[in-house]
Amino acid sequence: MARRGRIFVLSAPSGAGKSTVGARVRQMLPDLAYSVSLTTRPPRPGERDGVDYHFVSRQEFQHRIAAGEMAEWAEIYGNLYGTSAKVLQETLEEGRDLFLDIDVEGAAQLRRRFPDGVFIFLEPPSLAELERRLRARGTEDEATIQRRLARAASELAQAHLYDHRVVNDQVERAAAEIVEIIRRDRARRASA
């Protein structure tokens, strides 16, 4: 019987660098499959459909929820985000490990569905640095930044629920630490 793949989930508060660090992890481990999330929010400058997210209408997303097609989903700041159940199952059944970068709420849903997954929480060096990063984006108004900071405090309080915690004080170092977590897990499974 072929080895079933494992999910590796990276979560972080908004502005902690989850997308940047996650992209670097995928560059360092090109054999790691990646699940592109769906969202109803509009693309940010430079984002591409099917690469950064699958950008869909709210109606399409809600149809997928109703049809049971989502492995996890959440509404964040008025937009829906989620992961296709079909993509997860097919990838894992092929024996491929799958990397996801998703929010804390989605990670909690996936932990219930995939208790053998590896869950990694990416932390900012400090709340002050997180605020600096959010402001540097230049994509949100003051009210949105304040909502994101309040949500970040709540998400940081859940970091202890994860298997691993990594501080993103420097992208290369944080990505290397996550790659090492994945490699150690793979080595343990290979020797079992």
Secondary structure, DSSP 8 states (H G I E B T S, - for coil): ------EEEEE--TTS-HHHHHHHHHHH-TTSEE---EESS---TT--BTTTBEE--HHHHHHHHHTT-EEEEEEETTEEEEEEHHHHHHHHHTT--EEEE--HHHHHHHHHH-TTSEEEEEE-S-HHHHHHHHHHH--S-HHHHHHHHHHHHHHHTTGGGSSEEEE-SSHHHHHHHHHHHHHHHHHHHHH-
